[in-house]
Amino acid sequence: MSGHLGRAMSFGIPDLALGLVLNYVDDPWDRDAISLVCRHWNRFDAQSRKHVTIAMAYSTTPARLLRRFPCLESLKLKAKPRAAMFNLIPEDWGGSATPWIRELSASFSCLKVLHLRRMIVSDDDIAVLVRAKAHMLVSLKLDRCSGFSTLSLALIARSCKKLDTLLLEESTIAEKENDEWLRELATSNSVLETLNFFLTDIYASPEYLALLVRNCRRLKILKISECSMPQLIDLFRTTETLQEFAGGSFEDYLDQGGQSGNYNNYYFPPSIQRLSFNYMGTNEMQILFPYCAALKKLDLTFTFLTTEDHCQLVQRCPNLEVLEVRDVIGDRGLEVVAQTCKKLQRLRVERGDDDQGGLEDEHGRVTHVGLRAVAEGCPDLQYWAVHVSDITNAALEAIGTYSKNLNDFRLVLLDRQPQITEMPLDNGVRALLSGCTKLQRFAFYVRPGALSDVGLSYVGELSKTIRYMLLGNVGSSDDGLLAFARGCPSLQKLELRSCCFSERAIALAALQLKSLRYLWVQGYLASPTGGELMAMVRPFWNIEFIAAPSQSQPGQAQILAYYSLAGARTDLPPSVIPLHPSV
C-alpha cells in the first residue's frame, strides 16, 4: 500500500484503519458493496482484494480482471454450465482454459492459488502455467476438467515444490495407467497437505501411495481412485497426520494362509476424522466401528450398505457434521440421523438405483416422514440436498419451522411412485421460505402439478435473499413465471428445467429479474429458431440458443444467457447459435 493511502481519509475513516478492516472482510458480496461506496474505496478494494471467483469464464477477460484487481493472489474460474456435469450440454460447447492460462501466466505476478472448474485444460496449458508459476504456486485445483494427461501431472509434481494442495477430483485424465507422476510427487514435494484424485480412474500403486505418506509428513487429506483396501494397510499405519481419506475399494481377498480374509484388524490413524469408501458392504463396515465416535464426515454414497447397515453405522457417529448417503438410507435411517447427529451441518441424500438389489427394507426410500424427523432433530443444518419418493406440505412446513440455519436447500421429487400423498405443495413451500430466512441457494425439482402458479408466485415473493435457484416441473402457465419474476430481488443465477413456459414469458421474466446475471433453461415451449427470445436482448447480455438434438426429442432445446463484458464468443460450435452479440 502506498504511503499517501495510509495518510488519506474518507468518510472520517483513515485509510490505514480502512485497510485493517478490509483484511477481515472475505465475503465477496460485502466486498462488492464496499467497492460501490465511492471511487476511493473502489480503488482501495482493487488493491487489497486477494481472491476472486468468476462463475462464467466468458463473462469477462483476463485483461479486465488484471486491471480491476492487480494484486490478485487467488482465482477460481468456472466455464461450462453446471448442467454439463449431467451430460446436458453439447460436448463441444466450449470452455477452453487456454486464453486464461496464457494471460494468468504472463501478467498476474502475485497469483499463487488457481482453481479451474469444468474447463478444458491441455497439456500445453499446464506447461505454460508451470513454466511461469512453478516457483510460487501453492494450490492447483483442476476440478471436473479434461484435456490433460498424467504427463502433465508429472511435470507439476517435479516442478511445483511449494504446492500444498493438488486437486483433480472427477477430472478426465489421459494415460491413466501411468502413475509415475505419483512417484515424482512423493520424492519432490515435502510440503503437500492435500492430494485429491477421487473419481478419476487414474491408477495409483500402493507402493507410491505409501512412499507419498512417508515423505509428505504434513499430509492431511488423501482422496484417491480405486485401490484395494488390504494393500493400503501400511499406508494407514505410517501416517500420523491424515484427517480425511476417500477412495480405495473393498473386495474379497485371501490371507497369508490362503483363507478368505477379513477386515477385523484394519487400522486407521487416530487423527482420522472424515471417511469415504467405494464398494463397502455389510461384511466390511465393521472396520469403522472403533473410529465412528471421532468421525466428523462420513460419505456412504458409493457403498453397498443396506438400510439396516446405515442405521447401525450412523447410531455410532454422534459427532458427524457432514453425512452423504443414497436414498437407501430410508426414513428409518434418517430417523436415526435425527436422534444421533445433533451437530450435523451438511446432509446429502442422493438418488440410488431404481432397483436397489434388496438393499432397502420396508422402510427404505425417503419420504416426508424422514424429512420431518431430520428437520426436528438436526437444528444446525446449513446445507440439505435430498431426493424423496413422497412429500407433504407438513414436512416442508416443519423445515421452515425448525431448520432456521439453512442457507442451501435442494429437493428433488422422484417419479418412482405413481401417486404423491399431497399436491400441490404451495403452502409447504411458502412456509419453508418464510421460515428459512438465511437461504441463499434453493432448488425445487418436482413433478408436474406439485407447484402451481400460485406456489410459484410465493417463491418469488419470499425469496428475498436467494441468489441461486433451480426449478423443475413447476407452474402451469406463463402467468406463474411472470408472477415469480416480480420478486426475487437478489437472484443472480436461475436454472429452469422441464417447464411449460413460452419463449416470450422466459424473455420477459429475465428482464424483470433485475439482479439476474445467468439463465439456463432446458425443456420449454421452444420455437424452431428461438426468435421470441430476442425480447430479452439488452446491453452486455449474451444469448445462446441450443436447438433440440432431433425431431424425435421435442421440447429439449436450451437457452443459455449471461452478462458479459467480453463481448460475443468467438469459439461457438455449430450446435450453439448466438441470438444477439454483446453491446
N, C-alpha and C positions, 0 to 999 in steps of 0.2 A: 504494500500500500504506500503510495507516495506521501511525502511529508505534508503537502498542503491539504490532503484529505483529512489527516489527523487533526489539523487545526481548524477546519471548517465546521460550520454548524448549520443545521436546517431544522425548522420547527422547534427550536430550542434544544435540540439534541446534538451534542458534539459528535462529529464523525467517528472519533475514537470509541465512544460509547455505542454508536450505531453498529460499528464493525464487530464489537464484542457480542452484541445481542444477536446479530445475524449468524454468528458462528453456532448458535444454538437453534436456529430455525432451519430444519431439514425438510419439512413438508413442502412439496413443490407448489401446492395451491397457495400456501401462506407466502412463499417467496414471490409468486406471481403478483399477489395483491400488493406486496411491499414495492415491487418494481413499478407499479402504476401510480404510486403516490405523487411522484414528481420526477423530473429528468435526473436530478441529482441522485435520488435514491435508486433510480433505474441503473445509472452508471455504477453505483456502489454495489448493487446486486450483481451486475455483469462481472465486476472484478472479483467478487467473493464467491460466486456460485461454483461449487466443485463438482456437482453431479447433475446430469440432465437425462431424462427419459424421453425418447422420441417414439411415439406409438405408431407412426407410419413413416417409413423411410422416404416416401415420395412427397411428404408434406413440406419439406424444406431442403436446403442444400448444405453440404459441409461448409462451404464458404460463409453462408449466412450464420450458421451456428458458431463458427470461429469469431466472426465479428461481434456477435452478441455475447459470447462467453469465452474470452480469450485465454482464461486461466483454467479451463475445464480439466479436471483430473479423472473423471469417471463418466462413462457414457453407456446407456442402454438403448439399443436400436432395434426396432421391430420392422419387418417388411410385409410378408404375406399375411393376408387376413386370418383371423383366428379360425375361420371355417376351413382353412387348409389342413388343420390337424385332423379333420374328419373327412378328408378327400372330397370336399365340396367345391374346391376352386380348381380350375384347369391347371394341369401340371406345368404348363409353360407360361403361367400368368406373369411371372417376373420375380423380383426380389433379389437381384444380384447385389452382392456387397462390394463389388469392385470399385465403383466410383467413391464410395465412402472410405474404404480402406486406403486407397491411394492418397486421399486428402488428409485423413487422420494421421497417416504415417509421415506425410511431408510437413504438415503445418501445426499440428496440435502438440506443442512442445512439452506440455505438462501431463499428457494423458498416460495413465498407468493402470486403469481398470476399464475393460471393454467387455460388454455383454451383447452379443448378436443373437437375435431370436427369429426363427423362421426365415432364414436368409440362405442364399446360395453363395457359399464361400469356396473358392477354388484353391488348389494347391499354390498357384501363383499369388493369390491374395495373401495367403498365410506367409509366403516367402517375403513379400513386400513388408508386411507388418513386422515380422521377426527381424528383418534387416534394420528397420528403423527403431524398433521399440524393445528389443530383447533386453537391453540393459536396464529398463525401468518397469516393464510390465510386472504387476504383482497379481493380477487376476484376469483370466481369459475364460469367457463362457461362450461356447458355441452351442446354443440351446435350440434343439429341433432344427438344426441346419443340415445342409447337404452339399455335395460337390467336392469334398476334400478326401484325402486318404490317410492311412497310417504313416505314410512317409512324412507328411506334414506334422503329424504328432511327434515323430522322432526329432524333427527339426526344432519344434517348440521345446521338447524335453531337454535337448542338449544345449540350447541357446539361451533360454529364459531362466536363468538361475535364481532370480528373485521371486519366481512365481509361487505364490502360496495357495492359489486356487485355480484348478483346471476342471471345467465342467463341459461335458459332451452329451448330456442326457438326451435320449431319443433322437440323436442325430444319425443320419445315414452316411456311413463311412466306408470308403472303398479299401480293398486289400485288407479285409478284416481279419484274415488269418495270421497276419504278420504282427507279432507282439514285441518286436524289438524296441518300439517306442517306449514300452513299459520298462524295459531294462535300462534304456537311456535315462528315463526319468528317475529311476531308483538310484542310479550311480552318479547323476549330475546335479540333483536337487536335494538339499538337506533341509529346506525351509517349508516344504509342502505341508499344508494343513487340510486341504480338501481336494480329493480326486473323485470325480463322478463321471462314469461312463455307463450308467444304468440304462437298460433297454436299448442298447446299441448293437448287439450281436457281434461285437468285435471280440476276438479271442484274447484271453489273458491267462498265461500259465500260472499255476500255483507257486512255482519257484520264483518267478519275477514278482509276484504279489508279496510273497514273504520277504524278498530282498527289499522291496519298497518299504515295508513296515519296519524292517531293521534299520534302514538308513534314514528314513524320514521320521525322526523321533517326535515331531510335532503333529503328526497326522491325527486329525480328529474325526474326519468324515471320509469314509470309503464306500462308494456305491459302484458296483461292478456289474458286468454281464453275467451270463450263466457260467458257473464253475462249481464243480461238485463240492458240497459242504465237507465231506470227510477229508478232502485234500486241503482244507483251509484250517485245520486244527492247529498246525504250527503257527500260522499267521496270528490267530487269536491268542495263543499263549505267549507270543513275542511282544505284541503291542501293549503299551501301558497307558496310552492317551486316547485311544479310539472311543468316541462317543456315539457315532452313528455308523451303522452298516446296512447296506441294501444289496440285494442280488443273490448270487450263489444259486444252487439248486439242490434239491433233495432227491435221492434215488436209492434204490436197493444196492447194497454193496456187501462184499464178503470180508470178514475179519481175517486176521493172520492165520487162523486155523481152518480157513475155508468155509466157515459157517456164515449164515446170514447175519450181518452186523446190525447194531442199533446205535442210537444216539444217547444212550443213558448217561455217559460220562462226558458229553460235549461241554466245552468250556468257552465262556465269553469273559473278557476282561471286566473288572469291577467298574471301570469307567463308562461302560456301555449304557446308553440312555434311549437310543432310537434304533428300531429294527424294522426291516422289510425283507421278506423272503419270497422266493419263487418255488412253486410246486410243493409247498409243505402240506403234509396230510396229517391225519389223526395220529399215526404212529410216531411222527416226528415232533409234534408240538410240545411234548414233554420237556424238550431241551430248554424251553423258555421259562418253565415254572420257577426255577431258582432266581430268575432275574426280573420277573414280572413287576414286583413291587417298586423297582427302581426305574421302570420304563416311563418316559415322557411321551414317546411316539411309538405307535405300532401300526404298520401297514400290512394288511392281510389280503390286499386286492388280488394278488396273483397266487393264492393258496388254494388247496383242495379241501378246506375245512367245512364241516357241517354246521348247521345251526347250533347244535349242542356244543360242538368244539368252540365256537365263538363265545358261547356263554361261559364255558369252563376257563377260557383264557382271560376274558375281559374281567371276570369277577376277581381275578388275582392282580389287577392293574389299577389300583386306586389313585395313582398319581399321573395318569395319562392326561396330556394336554392336546395331543393330536391322535386321531383314530381314522384310518382309511380302510374300508371294507367293501364287499359286494352285498347286494341286497339279500343274499342267502342268510345273512345275519338275522333277518326276520324281525317281527315285532317283539318276540321273546328276547332276542339278543339285545335289541335297543332298550328294552326294559331293564336288563342287567346293566347296560351302559348308564342309564339314568340313576340306578341305585348305587353304582360303584364309582363312577368317574366324575366327581364333583368339581374337579379342576379343568375339565375338558374345555378347550378353546376352539378347536377345529374338528369338524366331523364331516367326512365324505363317504357317502354310500353310493357306489357305482352300480350300474346295471350288470347283473350276472347273465349267464347264458339262459336262453329261454327254457332249455332243458338242462336243469342243474344236476342231472345224473343222480338224483336221490340225495343230494347234499342237504336240501332243506327238509324240515319235518312239517307237521301240520301247521306249525306257527311260522313257517318260512314266508318270505316276501315281506315287504314293508308297506304298512298302511297308516291310516290316521291314528291307529292305536299306538304304534311305536313313536310317531311324531309327537303326540301329546305327552307321552312319558318323558321323552328327551327334553322337551320344552320345559316341563315342570322340574326335572331333576338336574339339568345342567345349565345353571343361570349364567355362567361365564362364557358361553358360546359366542364367538365373534364371526366365525365362518361356518356355514352349514350348506352343503350341497347334497341333495338326496333324490334318488329315483324311487317313486312309490307306485304301487299297484292299485291303490284306492286312497281316497282322501275325502275329508268332510270340511265344512265351514268351521265346525267347532275346533278341529285340530289347528287350522290356520289362526283362529282367534286365540288359541292357547299360546301359539308362538308370539303373537302380538302382546299377550299379557305377561309372559314370563321371560322371553328372550330379549331383554332390553339392551344387551350389549352387541347384538348382531350388527355388523357393518357389511356383510356379504351373505345373501341368502339366494339359493338356487334350487328350484324344484322342477322335476320332470315327471309327468304323469304318464306311465307306460300304458300300452294298449293291449295288455295281456288278458284282462278281464272284460267280458262283453258289456258289463254294466258297472257304473260307478255309483257308490252309495248316494251321493248327493251332487246335483248340478242345478244351476250354475254355482260357482264359488265366489260370487261377487261380494257377499257380506264378509266372508272369511278373509279375502284379500284386503278389503277395506280395513278390517280390524288389525290385520298384520301390519299394514303400512302405517296405520295410526299409532300403533304401539311401538314399533321398531324405528325410533326416530333417528338412530345413528346410521341407518342403511345408506351405503354409497354404491353398492352393486346389487342388482336384483335380476334374477332370471325366473321366468314362469312359462314353462313349455308344457302345455296340457293337451287335451283332446277337444275336438270341435264341440262347442256348447258349454264348455267348462267356465269360460269367462265371457259374459255378454258385452254388448256395447256399454251398458251401464257400469259394469265392472271395470271396463277399460277406462271409462271416464274417472272412476275412483283412483285408478293407478296414476293418471295424470295429475289429478287434484292433490294427492297425498305424497307424491314423490318429490318432496322439496329438496332433499339433499342427494338424491341418487344421480350418479354421473355415468354409470354404465347400465344398460338394460338389454336383456334378450327376452323376446316374447314369441311364443309359437302357438298356432291354432287359437288365437284369441280374437274376440269381436265377431260381429255378424254382418257388419256393413261399414261403408266409408264413414258414416256418422260417428261410429265408435272411435276410429283412428283420429278423426279431427277433434273430437272432444278430448281425447288423450293429449293431443299436441298442444292444446290450450294451457296445459300445465307443464310439469317437469322443467322448472326454471334452470336447473343445474345440469341437465342431461347433455353429455358431450358425445357419447357413443351409443348408438342404437342398432340392434340386430333384430330382424323380423324373419320368421320362417313359417311357411305353410299357412298364410293368412288369405282372407278373401278380399283384400283391398285392391282398388284400381290404381293404375299408374298415376292418375291425376291426384287422387287422395294422398298417395305417398309423397308426391311432389309438394303439395300444399302443406302437409304435415311437416316436411323438412324445413319449409320456410317459416312455419310458426314456432318451431323449436329453436329459440334464439341462441342457445348455447351449443347447439349441435355442431360437432366437428367431423363426425364419421357416421356413415349409414351403410349398412349391408342388408339386403333383402333377397330372400330366395323363396320362390313359391308364392305367386300373387297373380292377379289378373293381368297378365302381360300382353302387350301388343307385339306384333312381329318385329318392329323396329325400335320400340322404346320411345316413340315420338312424344308421348304425353309427359314424359319425364322432363322435357325441356322447360316445363313450368317452374322447375326448381333452380333454374340457372341463376347464378349470382356471381359477383366477383370472387376470384380465388377459389372456386368450387369445382373440382374435377368430378365428372360424372362418367362412369364406365358401365356399359351395358354388355352382359354376357348372355347370349341367346341360349335357348334350350338346346340340349345336345341333339335332339332329333324330334321329328313329328310324333314319335311314339312316347315321348315324355313331355306332354304339355304342362305348362304351368311351372316349369323349373328354370325359367330364366332368372338371371340375377342382376341386381343393381349394386354397385359399389360407388359411393360418393364420399368425398373427403375434402377438407380445406387444404390448400397447398400454396405455399409461397414460391414453389419451384417451377410453376408453370405446368403445361401439359407433359405427360410422359413421352419419352422418345423410344421406349422399348416395348411398346404394346404388341402382343402377339395377335394373329388374325382372329382368335377367338374372343378378343376383347375390343369392343367398339367404343371409342370416345364420343360422347354426345355433345360435349362442349369443352373447349380448352380453357384453362385458367386465364384470367384477365390481369 
